[in-house]
Amino acid sequence: MSPQIRYLAKKTWDEVLILGAFAKVSFDNATYFDEDEQAVLAALRRTTPDLSHASPQEIGDYLRPMDEDSILGVVNNTKGVLHEMEFVALENEDGDSVYASLFDDPHHPYFDIQLTDSHTGVYMTYSLKPPMTQAILTNGLMNTLMARLLLIAKWPKKWGCLAAG
């Protein structure tokens, strides 16, 4: 496989997974969803308060009438939340003393996740969105976070995945 095709496949894999799950709930009347599809639906429920307790059929009813631009927006929002959820799961499975969690509000204006060290009690918040990170630093809103935010930018590479956003 050529490097260009490999790059494109890796870059768009999340979108393909999300669109596949959306198509399944919109057009298949499915009752079984694998682990990846369940994660996509959980991320969508988190991004859209009206869907927080929606059944797959209700999610299909929500998605079905959307035009292409609307679907792409929902895919992008779902992808961001899915990456946050994956980050939290990976951090909590690595065996160290740091516990990651999501904010109750999925639309926090500055940060995506919270990290707490169970040994020291140190609590920190992070943004997984590089453009937001740059805006925060450029505007001087939270310059004390620079070291932490730069570290976050390296974590996705540690796990071999793309940054969120």
Salt bridges, closest charged atoms under 4 A:
ASP14 OD2 - HIS83 NE2 2.57
GLU15 OE2 - LYS79 NZ 2.85
GLU37 OE1 - LYS24 NZ 2.95
ASP61 OD1 - ARG64 NH1 2.82
GLU84 OE2 - LYS129 NZ 3.30
ASP112 OD1 - LYS129 NZ 2.17
